[in-house]
Amino acid sequence: MKEPDWLVWSREIQAVAQSGLTFAKDPYDLERYEQLRALAARVMAAHCNTDGTRIEALFKDQYGYATPKVDVRGAVFRDDRILMVREAADNHLWTLPGGWADVNLTPAENVVKEVFEESGFNCVATKLAAVWDRSRQGNQPPAPFSITRLFFLCELTGGSAATSLETSEIGFFSEHEIPADLSLSRTLPRQLTAMFAHHRNPGLPTEFE
């Protein structure tokens, strides 16, 4: 489902303001970009029932040319069952292990790190299965920034189930046993279906918009 126009527009205004504040030199231009940033925060807050000062503070923390944020997710299989983790926060919902990509690590290194930190299992990334824009993947909760998600197929190499500060439970699930209480802001049923398809047929091409 398409994201609401107000969300798309407010993100775009924020991105223009962020890039403008990075490159503008004229003090009057800088003031106008600050006003645009505040406007973007007010628009988003009005539709999300959130304190506008909180969103504006979030926007103020962004520096440099505005680009999408990168999130990585690991599809780790043991036989025909996929590894999933239950979050320790956010209503304790299930998701593929993953998170924001850290600097100085490749996307593949990031997903291996995230899988280990959240599940206790070691793996190697074997295939980039999908590159998806979060906003094009379904009716998900509003997000203040544009997000690109990289989904990797990963081969299990060792380790054992271990929870972390971020996770409260670890499990492997067949395609017909996927938990109903998914963290839809992180992993959608159709994305899991795609990961099973890539696992069964590694020759499938990488999916992207």
mmCIF file of the C-alpha atoms, coordinates in Angstrom:
data_MODEL
# 
_entry.id   MODEL 
# 
loop_
_atom_site.group_PDB 
_atom_site.id 
_atom_site.type_symbol 
_atom_site.label_atom_id 
_atom_site.label_alt_id 
_atom_site.label_comp_id 
_atom_site.label_asym_id 
_atom_site.label_entity_id 
_atom_site.label_seq_id 
_atom_site.pdbx_PDB_ins_code 
_atom_site.Cartn_x 
_atom_site.Cartn_y 
_atom_site.Cartn_z 
_atom_site.occupancy 
_atom_site.B_iso_or_equiv 
_atom_site.pdbx_formal_charge 
_atom_site.auth_seq_id 
_atom_site.auth_comp_id 
_atom_site.auth_asym_id 
_atom_site.auth_atom_id 
_atom_site.pdbx_PDB_model_num 
ATOM 1   C CA . MET A 1 1   ? 0.000  0.000   0.000  1.00 0.00 ? 1   MET A CA 1 
ATOM 2   C CA . LYS A 1 2   ? 1.156  3.499   -0.810 1.00 0.00 ? 2   LYS A CA 1 
ATOM 3   C CA . GLU A 1 3   ? 2.445  5.655   2.019  1.00 0.00 ? 3   GLU A CA 1 
ATOM 4   C CA . PRO A 1 4   ? 0.343  8.754   2.819  1.00 0.00 ? 4   PRO A CA 1 
ATOM 5   C CA . ASP A 1 5   ? 1.335  11.894  0.939  1.00 0.00 ? 5   ASP A CA 1 
ATOM 6   C CA . TRP A 1 6   ? 1.979  13.826  4.157  1.00 0.00 ? 6   TRP A CA 1 
ATOM 7   C CA . LEU A 1 7   ? 4.672  11.338  5.168  1.00 0.00 ? 7   LEU A CA 1 
ATOM 8   C CA . VAL A 1 8   ? 6.395  11.414  1.787  1.00 0.00 ? 8   VAL A CA 1 
ATOM 9   C CA . TRP A 1 9   ? 6.268  15.207  1.654  1.00 0.00 ? 9   TRP A CA 1 
ATOM 10  C CA . SER A 1 10  ? 7.495  15.781  5.206  1.00 0.00 ? 10  SER A CA 1 
ATOM 11  C CA . ARG A 1 11  ? 10.447 13.418  4.653  1.00 0.00 ? 11  ARG A CA 1 
ATOM 12  C CA . GLU A 1 12  ? 11.292 15.237  1.428  1.00 0.00 ? 12  GLU A CA 1 
ATOM 13  C CA . ILE A 1 13  ? 11.111 18.637  3.127  1.00 0.00 ? 13  ILE A CA 1 
ATOM 14  C CA . GLN A 1 14  ? 13.391 17.351  5.881  1.00 0.00 ? 14  GLN A CA 1 
ATOM 15  C CA . ALA A 1 15  ? 15.874 16.025  3.323  1.00 0.00 ? 15  ALA A CA 1 
ATOM 16  C CA . VAL A 1 16  ? 15.924 19.352  1.455  1.00 0.00 ? 16  VAL A CA 1 
ATOM 17  C CA . ALA A 1 17  ? 16.438 21.205  4.735  1.00 0.00 ? 17  ALA A CA 1 
ATOM 18  C CA . GLN A 1 18  ? 19.236 18.877  5.855  1.00 0.00 ? 18  GLN A CA 1 
ATOM 19  C CA . SER A 1 19  ? 21.138 19.151  2.574  1.00 0.00 ? 19  SER A CA 1 
ATOM 20  C CA . GLY A 1 20  ? 20.539 22.913  2.467  1.00 0.00 ? 20  GLY A CA 1 
ATOM 21  C CA . LEU A 1 21  ? 21.917 23.380  5.966  1.00 0.00 ? 21  LEU A CA 1 
ATOM 22  C CA . THR A 1 22  ? 24.982 21.385  4.904  1.00 0.00 ? 22  THR A CA 1 
ATOM 23  C CA . PHE A 1 23  ? 25.865 23.411  1.821  1.00 0.00 ? 23  PHE A CA 1 
ATOM 24  C CA . ALA A 1 24  ? 24.299 26.875  2.228  1.00 0.00 ? 24  ALA A CA 1 
ATOM 25  C CA . LYS A 1 25  ? 26.552 29.746  3.292  1.00 0.00 ? 25  LYS A CA 1 
ATOM 26  C CA . ASP A 1 26  ? 24.188 32.706  3.361  1.00 0.00 ? 26  ASP A CA 1 
ATOM 27  C CA . PRO A 1 27  ? 22.809 33.217  6.907  1.00 0.00 ? 27  PRO A CA 1 
ATOM 28  C CA . TYR A 1 28  ? 19.353 34.026  5.540  1.00 0.00 ? 28  TYR A CA 1 
ATOM 29  C CA . ASP A 1 29  ? 19.311 30.784  3.558  1.00 0.00 ? 29  ASP A CA 1 
ATOM 30  C CA . LEU A 1 30  ? 20.393 28.868  6.645  1.00 0.00 ? 30  LEU A CA 1 
ATOM 31  C CA . GLU A 1 31  ? 17.535 30.416  8.588  1.00 0.00 ? 31  GLU A CA 1 
ATOM 32  C CA . ARG A 1 32  ? 15.047 29.400  5.872  1.00 0.00 ? 32  ARG A CA 1 
ATOM 33  C CA . TYR A 1 33  ? 16.323 25.806  5.873  1.00 0.00 ? 33  TYR A CA 1 
ATOM 34  C CA . GLU A 1 34  ? 15.942 25.680  9.643  1.00 0.00 ? 34  GLU A CA 1 
ATOM 35  C CA . GLN A 1 35  ? 12.344 26.841  9.195  1.00 0.00 ? 35  GLN A CA 1 
ATOM 36  C CA . LEU A 1 36  ? 11.782 24.106  6.625  1.00 0.00 ? 36  LEU A CA 1 
ATOM 37  C CA . ARG A 1 37  ? 13.168 21.500  9.025  1.00 0.00 ? 37  ARG A CA 1 
ATOM 38  C CA . ALA A 1 38  ? 10.828 22.721  11.760 1.00 0.00 ? 38  ALA A CA 1 
ATOM 39  C CA . LEU A 1 39  ? 7.911  22.642  9.305  1.00 0.00 ? 39  LEU A CA 1 
ATOM 40  C CA . ALA A 1 40  ? 8.680  19.035  8.360  1.00 0.00 ? 40  ALA A CA 1 
ATOM 41  C CA . ALA A 1 41  ? 8.692  18.102  12.050 1.00 0.00 ? 41  ALA A CA 1 
ATOM 42  C CA . ARG A 1 42  ? 5.355  19.830  12.681 1.00 0.00 ? 42  ARG A CA 1 
ATOM 43  C CA . VAL A 1 43  ? 3.699  18.096  9.724  1.00 0.00 ? 43  VAL A CA 1 
ATOM 44  C CA . MET A 1 44  ? 4.926  14.684  10.846 1.00 0.00 ? 44  MET A CA 1 
ATOM 45  C CA . ALA A 1 45  ? 4.010  15.297  14.485 1.00 0.00 ? 45  ALA A CA 1 
ATOM 46  C CA . ALA A 1 46  ? 0.479  16.422  13.572 1.00 0.00 ? 46  ALA A CA 1 
ATOM 47  C CA . HIS A 1 47  ? -0.233 13.122  11.813 1.00 0.00 ? 47  HIS A CA 1 
ATOM 48  C CA . CYS A 1 48  ? 1.574  10.839  14.264 1.00 0.00 ? 48  CYS A CA 1 
ATOM 49  C CA . ASN A 1 49  ? 0.234  12.259  17.535 1.00 0.00 ? 49  ASN A CA 1 
ATOM 50  C CA . THR A 1 50  ? 3.820  12.838  18.613 1.00 0.00 ? 50  THR A CA 1 
ATOM 51  C CA . ASP A 1 51  ? 5.506  15.786  20.279 1.00 0.00 ? 51  ASP A CA 1 
ATOM 52  C CA . GLY A 1 52  ? 6.881  18.006  17.504 1.00 0.00 ? 52  GLY A CA 1 
ATOM 53  C CA . THR A 1 53  ? 9.940  18.980  19.551 1.00 0.00 ? 53  THR A CA 1 
ATOM 54  C CA . ARG A 1 54  ? 10.925 15.302  19.752 1.00 0.00 ? 54  ARG A CA 1 
ATOM 55  C CA . ILE A 1 55  ? 10.787 14.894  15.974 1.00 0.00 ? 55  ILE A CA 1 
ATOM 56  C CA . GLU A 1 56  ? 12.579 18.203  15.389 1.00 0.00 ? 56  GLU A CA 1 
ATOM 57  C CA . ALA A 1 57  ? 15.359 17.070  17.750 1.00 0.00 ? 57  ALA A CA 1 
ATOM 58  C CA . LEU A 1 58  ? 15.610 13.846  15.764 1.00 0.00 ? 58  LEU A CA 1 
ATOM 59  C CA . PHE A 1 59  ? 15.939 15.840  12.542 1.00 0.00 ? 59  PHE A CA 1 
ATOM 60  C CA . LYS A 1 60  ? 18.555 18.159  14.061 1.00 0.00 ? 60  LYS A CA 1 
ATOM 61  C CA . ASP A 1 61  ? 20.784 15.150  14.705 1.00 0.00 ? 61  ASP A CA 1 
ATOM 62  C CA . GLN A 1 62  ? 21.057 14.529  10.956 1.00 0.00 ? 62  GLN A CA 1 
ATOM 63  C CA . TYR A 1 63  ? 24.065 16.053  9.204  1.00 0.00 ? 63  TYR A CA 1 
ATOM 64  C CA . GLY A 1 64  ? 25.429 16.105  5.684  1.00 0.00 ? 64  GLY A CA 1 
ATOM 65  C CA . TYR A 1 65  ? 23.720 15.350  2.403  1.00 0.00 ? 65  TYR A CA 1 
ATOM 66  C CA . ALA A 1 66  ? 20.473 13.491  3.095  1.00 0.00 ? 66  ALA A CA 1 
ATOM 67  C CA . THR A 1 67  ? 20.520 9.866   1.889  1.00 0.00 ? 67  THR A CA 1 
ATOM 68  C CA . PRO A 1 68  ? 18.455 6.767   2.787  1.00 0.00 ? 68  PRO A CA 1 
ATOM 69  C CA . LYS A 1 69  ? 19.410 4.872   5.909  1.00 0.00 ? 69  LYS A CA 1 
ATOM 70  C CA . VAL A 1 70  ? 20.607 1.287   5.385  1.00 0.00 ? 70  VAL A CA 1 
ATOM 71  C CA . ASP A 1 71  ? 19.156 -1.658  7.313  1.00 0.00 ? 71  ASP A CA 1 
ATOM 72  C CA . VAL A 1 72  ? 20.423 -5.245  6.905  1.00 0.00 ? 72  VAL A CA 1 
ATOM 73  C CA . ARG A 1 73  ? 18.483 -8.481  7.532  1.00 0.00 ? 73  ARG A CA 1 
ATOM 74  C CA . GLY A 1 74  ? 19.852 -12.026 7.611  1.00 0.00 ? 74  GLY A CA 1 
ATOM 75  C CA . ALA A 1 75  ? 17.904 -15.050 6.353  1.00 0.00 ? 75  ALA A CA 1 
ATOM 76  C CA . VAL A 1 76  ? 19.773 -17.888 8.077  1.00 0.00 ? 76  VAL A CA 1 
ATOM 77  C CA . PHE A 1 77  ? 18.514 -21.412 7.389  1.00 0.00 ? 77  PHE A CA 1 
ATOM 78  C CA . ARG A 1 78  ? 18.999 -24.677 9.235  1.00 0.00 ? 78  ARG A CA 1 
ATOM 79  C CA . ASP A 1 79  ? 17.732 -27.305 6.831  1.00 0.00 ? 79  ASP A CA 1 
ATOM 80  C CA . ASP A 1 80  ? 14.427 -25.761 5.683  1.00 0.00 ? 80  ASP A CA 1 
ATOM 81  C CA . ARG A 1 81  ? 13.785 -23.658 8.779  1.00 0.00 ? 81  ARG A CA 1 
ATOM 82  C CA . ILE A 1 82  ? 14.586 -19.959 9.051  1.00 0.00 ? 82  ILE A CA 1 
ATOM 83  C CA . LEU A 1 83  ? 16.162 -18.253 12.057 1.00 0.00 ? 83  LEU A CA 1 
ATOM 84  C CA . MET A 1 84  ? 14.035 -15.611 13.759 1.00 0.00 ? 84  MET A CA 1 
ATOM 85  C CA . VAL A 1 85  ? 14.434 -13.599 16.948 1.00 0.00 ? 85  VAL A CA 1 
ATOM 86  C CA . ARG A 1 86  ? 11.869 -12.143 19.312 1.00 0.00 ? 86  ARG A CA 1 
ATOM 87  C CA . GLU A 1 87  ? 12.578 -8.530  20.209 1.00 0.00 ? 87  GLU A CA 1 
ATOM 88  C CA . ALA A 1 88  ? 13.170 -7.638  23.834 1.00 0.00 ? 88  ALA A CA 1 
ATOM 89  C CA . ALA A 1 89  ? 11.297 -4.374  23.241 1.00 0.00 ? 89  ALA A CA 1 
ATOM 90  C CA . ASP A 1 90  ? 8.598  -3.120  20.867 1.00 0.00 ? 90  ASP A CA 1 
ATOM 91  C CA . ASN A 1 91  ? 5.920  -5.540  22.121 1.00 0.00 ? 91  ASN A CA 1 
ATOM 92  C CA . HIS A 1 92  ? 8.203  -8.602  21.918 1.00 0.00 ? 92  HIS A CA 1 
ATOM 93  C CA . LEU A 1 93  ? 7.492  -9.324  18.260 1.00 0.00 ? 93  LEU A CA 1 
ATOM 94  C CA . TRP A 1 94  ? 9.338  -11.718 15.926 1.00 0.00 ? 94  TRP A CA 1 
ATOM 95  C CA . THR A 1 95  ? 11.647 -10.606 13.113 1.00 0.00 ? 95  THR A CA 1 
ATOM 96  C CA . LEU A 1 96  ? 14.633 -11.654 11.046 1.00 0.00 ? 96  LEU A CA 1 
ATOM 97  C CA . PRO A 1 97  ? 17.847 -10.716 12.867 1.00 0.00 ? 97  PRO A CA 1 
ATOM 98  C CA . GLY A 1 98  ? 19.315 -7.448  11.660 1.00 0.00 ? 98  GLY A CA 1 
ATOM 99  C CA . GLY A 1 99  ? 19.523 -3.716  12.192 1.00 0.00 ? 99  GLY A CA 1 
ATOM 100 C CA . TRP A 1 100 ? 21.159 -0.504  11.060 1.00 0.00 ? 100 TRP A CA 1 
ATOM 101 C CA . ALA A 1 101 ? 24.386 -0.904  9.109  1.00 0.00 ? 101 ALA A CA 1 
ATOM 102 C CA . ASP A 1 102 ? 27.450 0.350   10.987 1.00 0.00 ? 102 ASP A CA 1 
ATOM 103 C CA . VAL A 1 103 ? 30.172 2.433   9.376  1.00 0.00 ? 103 VAL A CA 1 
ATOM 104 C CA . ASN A 1 104 ? 33.498 0.812   8.420  1.00 0.00 ? 104 ASN A CA 1 
ATOM 105 C CA . LEU A 1 105 ? 31.811 -2.550  7.822  1.00 0.00 ? 105 LEU A CA 1 
ATOM 106 C CA . THR A 1 106 ? 30.577 -3.907  4.506  1.00 0.00 ? 106 THR A CA 1 
ATOM 107 C CA . PRO A 1 107 ? 26.871 -4.792  4.260  1.00 0.00 ? 107 PRO A CA 1 
ATOM 108 C CA . ALA A 1 108 ? 27.789 -8.498  4.418  1.00 0.00 ? 108 ALA A CA 1 
ATOM 109 C CA . GLU A 1 109 ? 29.967 -7.952  7.510  1.00 0.00 ? 109 GLU A CA 1 
ATOM 110 C CA . ASN A 1 110 ? 27.145 -5.987  9.097  1.00 0.00 ? 110 ASN A CA 1 
ATOM 111 C CA . VAL A 1 111 ? 24.573 -8.743  8.650  1.00 0.00 ? 111 VAL A CA 1 
ATOM 112 C CA . VAL A 1 112 ? 26.939 -11.385 10.052 1.00 0.00 ? 112 VAL A CA 1 
ATOM 113 C CA . LYS A 1 113 ? 27.562 -9.167  13.087 1.00 0.00 ? 113 LYS A CA 1 
ATOM 114 C CA . GLU A 1 114 ? 23.854 -8.522  13.636 1.00 0.00 ? 114 GLU A CA 1 
ATOM 115 C CA . VAL A 1 115 ? 22.954 -12.214 13.403 1.00 0.00 ? 115 VAL A CA 1 
ATOM 116 C CA . PHE A 1 116 ? 25.569 -13.136 16.003 1.00 0.00 ? 116 PHE A CA 1 
ATOM 117 C CA . GLU A 1 117 ? 24.714 -10.285 18.375 1.00 0.00 ? 117 GLU A CA 1 
ATOM 118 C CA . GLU A 1 118 ? 20.976 -10.985 18.284 1.00 0.00 ? 118 GLU A CA 1 
ATOM 119 C CA . SER A 1 119 ? 20.913 -14.799 18.127 1.00 0.00 ? 119 SER A CA 1 
ATOM 120 C CA . GLY A 1 120 ? 24.301 -16.237 19.181 1.00 0.00 ? 120 GLY A CA 1 
ATOM 121 C CA . PHE A 1 121 ? 24.723 -18.018 15.836 1.00 0.00 ? 121 PHE A CA 1 
ATOM 122 C CA . ASN A 1 122 ? 27.678 -17.605 13.474 1.00 0.00 ? 122 ASN A CA 1 
ATOM 123 C CA . CYS A 1 123 ? 27.070 -17.398 9.746  1.00 0.00 ? 123 CYS A CA 1 
ATOM 124 C CA . VAL A 1 124 ? 28.474 -16.223 6.439  1.00 0.00 ? 124 VAL A CA 1 
ATOM 125 C CA . ALA A 1 125 ? 26.519 -14.170 3.933  1.00 0.00 ? 125 ALA A CA 1 
ATOM 126 C CA . THR A 1 126 ? 26.172 -16.111 0.681  1.00 0.00 ? 126 THR A CA 1 
ATOM 127 C CA . LYS A 1 127 ? 23.787 -14.060 -1.439 1.00 0.00 ? 127 LYS A CA 1 
ATOM 128 C CA . LEU A 1 128 ? 22.209 -10.620 -1.589 1.00 0.00 ? 128 LEU A CA 1 
ATOM 129 C CA . ALA A 1 129 ? 18.617 -11.772 -2.104 1.00 0.00 ? 129 ALA A CA 1 
ATOM 130 C CA . ALA A 1 130 ? 16.782 -8.445  -2.104 1.00 0.00 ? 130 ALA A CA 1 
ATOM 131 C CA . VAL A 1 131 ? 17.227 -4.667  -1.955 1.00 0.00 ? 131 VAL A CA 1 
ATOM 132 C CA . TRP A 1 132 ? 13.916 -3.123  -0.949 1.00 0.00 ? 132 TRP A CA 1 
ATOM 133 C CA . ASP A 1 133 ? 12.779 0.364   -0.069 1.00 0.00 ? 133 ASP A CA 1 
ATOM 134 C CA . ARG A 1 134 ? 10.814 0.087   3.184  1.00 0.00 ? 134 ARG A CA 1 
ATOM 135 C CA . SER A 1 135 ? 8.104  2.457   1.988  1.00 0.00 ? 135 SER A CA 1 
ATOM 136 C CA . ARG A 1 136 ? 7.337  0.296   -1.085 1.00 0.00 ? 136 ARG A CA 1 
ATOM 137 C CA . GLN A 1 137 ? 6.906  -2.977  0.811  1.00 0.00 ? 137 GLN A CA 1 
ATOM 138 C CA . GLY A 1 138 ? 3.498  -2.629  2.384  1.00 0.00 ? 138 GLY A CA 1 
ATOM 139 C CA . ASN A 1 139 ? 1.403  -0.831  4.952  1.00 0.00 ? 139 ASN A CA 1 
ATOM 140 C CA . GLN A 1 140 ? 3.994  -0.257  7.685  1.00 0.00 ? 140 GLN A CA 1 
ATOM 141 C CA . PRO A 1 141 ? 4.143  2.201   10.597 1.00 0.00 ? 141 PRO A CA 1 
ATOM 142 C CA . PRO A 1 142 ? 5.337  5.686   9.552  1.00 0.00 ? 142 PRO A CA 1 
ATOM 143 C CA . ALA A 1 143 ? 9.103  6.186   9.619  1.00 0.00 ? 143 ALA A CA 1 
ATOM 144 C CA . PRO A 1 144 ? 10.733 9.623   9.732  1.00 0.00 ? 144 PRO A CA 1 
ATOM 145 C CA . PHE A 1 145 ? 13.492 8.703   7.286  1.00 0.00 ? 145 PHE A CA 1 
ATOM 146 C CA . SER A 1 146 ? 13.814 6.889   3.982  1.00 0.00 ? 146 SER A CA 1 
ATOM 147 C CA . ILE A 1 147 ? 15.118 3.353   4.594  1.00 0.00 ? 147 ILE A CA 1 
ATOM 148 C CA . THR A 1 148 ? 16.737 0.852   2.222  1.00 0.00 ? 148 THR A CA 1 
ATOM 149 C CA . ARG A 1 149 ? 16.734 -2.767  3.421  1.00 0.00 ? 149 ARG A CA 1 
ATOM 150 C CA . LEU A 1 150 ? 19.285 -5.349  2.275  1.00 0.00 ? 150 LEU A CA 1 
ATOM 151 C CA . PHE A 1 151 ? 18.216 -8.981  2.736  1.00 0.00 ? 151 PHE A CA 1 
ATOM 152 C CA . PHE A 1 152 ? 21.010 -11.576 2.698  1.00 0.00 ? 152 PHE A CA 1 
ATOM 153 C CA . LEU A 1 153 ? 20.843 -15.344 2.530  1.00 0.00 ? 153 LEU A CA 1 
ATOM 154 C CA . CYS A 1 154 ? 23.286 -16.656 5.124  1.00 0.00 ? 154 CYS A CA 1 
ATOM 155 C CA . GLU A 1 155 ? 24.849 -20.047 5.772  1.00 0.00 ? 155 GLU A CA 1 
ATOM 156 C CA . LEU A 1 156 ? 24.897 -21.231 9.374  1.00 0.00 ? 156 LEU A CA 1 
ATOM 157 C CA . THR A 1 157 ? 28.463 -22.056 10.474 1.00 0.00 ? 157 THR A CA 1 
ATOM 158 C CA . GLY A 1 158 ? 28.269 -22.475 14.243 1.00 0.00 ? 158 GLY A CA 1 
ATOM 159 C CA . GLY A 1 159 ? 27.309 -20.989 17.552 1.00 0.00 ? 159 GLY A CA 1 
ATOM 160 C CA . SER A 1 160 ? 24.278 -21.659 19.706 1.00 0.00 ? 160 SER A CA 1 
ATOM 161 C CA . ALA A 1 161 ? 21.076 -19.840 20.589 1.00 0.00 ? 161 ALA A CA 1 
ATOM 162 C CA . ALA A 1 162 ? 21.707 -16.922 22.936 1.00 0.00 ? 162 ALA A CA 1 
ATOM 163 C CA . THR A 1 163 ? 19.472 -13.955 23.689 1.00 0.00 ? 163 THR A CA 1 
ATOM 164 C CA . SER A 1 164 ? 20.809 -10.427 24.049 1.00 0.00 ? 164 SER A CA 1 
ATOM 165 C CA . LEU A 1 165 ? 19.800 -6.976  25.228 1.00 0.00 ? 165 LEU A CA 1 
ATOM 166 C CA . GLU A 1 166 ? 17.827 -6.715  21.999 1.00 0.00 ? 166 GLU A CA 1 
ATOM 167 C CA . THR A 1 167 ? 16.247 -10.183 21.880 1.00 0.00 ? 167 THR A CA 1 
ATOM 168 C CA . SER A 1 168 ? 14.267 -12.345 24.289 1.00 0.00 ? 168 SER A CA 1 
ATOM 169 C CA . GLU A 1 169 ? 13.836 -15.592 22.335 1.00 0.00 ? 169 GLU A CA 1 
ATOM 170 C CA . ILE A 1 170 ? 15.448 -17.436 19.429 1.00 0.00 ? 170 ILE A CA 1 
ATOM 171 C CA . GLY A 1 171 ? 13.778 -19.933 17.102 1.00 0.00 ? 171 GLY A CA 1 
ATOM 172 C CA . PHE A 1 172 ? 13.905 -21.723 13.754 1.00 0.00 ? 172 PHE A CA 1 
ATOM 173 C CA . PHE A 1 173 ? 10.630 -21.924 11.826 1.00 0.00 ? 173 PHE A CA 1 
ATOM 174 C CA . SER A 1 174 ? 9.413  -23.713 8.729  1.00 0.00 ? 174 SER A CA 1 
ATOM 175 C CA . GLU A 1 175 ? 7.544  -21.694 6.118  1.00 0.00 ? 175 GLU A CA 1 
ATOM 176 C CA . HIS A 1 176 ? 4.232  -22.894 7.534  1.00 0.00 ? 176 HIS A CA 1 
ATOM 177 C CA . GLU A 1 177 ? 5.165  -22.188 11.174 1.00 0.00 ? 177 GLU A CA 1 
ATOM 178 C CA . ILE A 1 178 ? 6.023  -18.479 10.937 1.00 0.00 ? 178 ILE A CA 1 
ATOM 179 C CA . PRO A 1 179 ? 4.805  -16.689 14.088 1.00 0.00 ? 179 PRO A CA 1 
ATOM 180 C CA . ALA A 1 180 ? 1.702  -14.576 13.626 1.00 0.00 ? 180 ALA A CA 1 
ATOM 181 C CA . ASP A 1 181 ? 3.054  -11.819 15.867 1.00 0.00 ? 181 ASP A CA 1 
ATOM 182 C CA . LEU A 1 182 ? 5.608  -10.388 13.449 1.00 0.00 ? 182 LEU A CA 1 
ATOM 183 C CA . SER A 1 183 ? 7.361  -7.052  13.849 1.00 0.00 ? 183 SER A CA 1 
ATOM 184 C CA . LEU A 1 184 ? 5.871  -5.635  10.659 1.00 0.00 ? 184 LEU A CA 1 
ATOM 185 C CA . SER A 1 185 ? 8.022  -2.522  10.788 1.00 0.00 ? 185 SER A CA 1 
ATOM 186 C CA . ARG A 1 186 ? 11.045 -4.823  10.288 1.00 0.00 ? 186 ARG A CA 1 
ATOM 187 C CA . THR A 1 187 ? 9.937  -8.012  8.538  1.00 0.00 ? 187 THR A CA 1 
ATOM 188 C CA . LEU A 1 188 ? 6.833  -8.655  6.417  1.00 0.00 ? 188 LEU A CA 1 
ATOM 189 C CA . PRO A 1 189 ? 5.280  -12.055 5.596  1.00 0.00 ? 189 PRO A CA 1 
ATOM 190 C CA . ARG A 1 190 ? 5.879  -11.543 1.874  1.00 0.00 ? 190 ARG A CA 1 
ATOM 191 C CA . GLN A 1 191 ? 9.568  -10.875 2.561  1.00 0.00 ? 191 GLN A CA 1 
ATOM 192 C CA . LEU A 1 192 ? 9.846  -14.141 4.469  1.00 0.00 ? 192 LEU A CA 1 
ATOM 193 C CA . THR A 1 193 ? 8.114  -15.935 1.591  1.00 0.00 ? 193 THR A CA 1 
ATOM 194 C CA . ALA A 1 194 ? 10.720 -14.467 -0.755 1.00 0.00 ? 194 ALA A CA 1 
ATOM 195 C CA . MET A 1 195 ? 13.586 -15.634 1.496  1.00 0.00 ? 195 MET A CA 1 
ATOM 196 C CA . PHE A 1 196 ? 12.248 -19.202 1.461  1.00 0.00 ? 196 PHE A CA 1 
ATOM 197 C CA . ALA A 1 197 ? 12.014 -19.026 -2.336 1.00 0.00 ? 197 ALA A CA 1 
ATOM 198 C CA . HIS A 1 198 ? 15.645 -17.881 -2.598 1.00 0.00 ? 198 HIS A CA 1 
ATOM 199 C CA . HIS A 1 199 ? 16.705 -20.619 -0.184 1.00 0.00 ? 199 HIS A CA 1 
ATOM 200 C CA . ARG A 1 200 ? 15.020 -23.291 -2.312 1.00 0.00 ? 200 ARG A CA 1 
ATOM 201 C CA . ASN A 1 201 ? 16.385 -21.804 -5.528 1.00 0.00 ? 201 ASN A CA 1 
ATOM 202 C CA . PRO A 1 202 ? 19.675 -19.910 -4.947 1.00 0.00 ? 202 PRO A CA 1 
ATOM 203 C CA . GLY A 1 203 ? 19.825 -19.126 -8.661 1.00 0.00 ? 203 GLY A CA 1 
ATOM 204 C CA . LEU A 1 204 ? 16.979 -16.639 -8.428 1.00 0.00 ? 204 LEU A CA 1 
ATOM 205 C CA . PRO A 1 205 ? 18.082 -13.093 -9.282 1.00 0.00 ? 205 PRO A CA 1 
ATOM 206 C CA . THR A 1 206 ? 18.356 -10.439 -6.608 1.00 0.00 ? 206 THR A CA 1 
ATOM 207 C CA . GLU A 1 207 ? 15.019 -8.657  -6.121 1.00 0.00 ? 207 GLU A CA 1 
ATOM 208 C CA . PHE A 1 208 ? 14.758 -4.882  -6.171 1.00 0.00 ? 208 PHE A CA 1 
ATOM 209 C CA . GLU A 1 209 ? 12.332 -2.109  -6.996 1.00 0.00 ? 209 GLU A CA 1 
# 
